[in-house]
Amino acid sequence: MTLALSPQELAAIEAVFPHDAAANLRYWPEMMSTLNRY
């Protein structure tokens, strides 16, 4: 499957959902100490 988006379509997507909008830590810092305990 190939999906081709025009520059205008890409700009519209970027306007409502910036590329870093979902970037964050996977776990809360408080929960990091509970990982890999077993």
N, C-alpha and C positions, 0 to 999 in steps of 0.2 A: 504494500500500500504506500502510495506517495501522496503527500499533502503539500501543495504549493500555496503559500499565502502571499498576497501582495504587500508591498510596503505599508499601504494604508491599513490593511487588516492587522498587520503586526503592530502598528502604532496604536490602533484601537484596543487591542488586547493588552498592550503594555500600559495604556492609560488606566485601565480598570484593575489590572493585576500586574504590578511591577515584578520584574524578575527576582527580586529579593523579598517579596511579600511573604513567602512561606519559609524563608530561611530563619532557622532558630535552632536552639539546642533540642536534641531528641528527648532528653529527660530533664526535669527540673533539677537545679543544682542540689536541692535538698534530697532528692532521690538517688543521686549518683553514688552515695555511700552504701546504698543497699544492693548495688549491682555486683554480680560475680562473687557473692558471699558464700556460695555453696560449691 
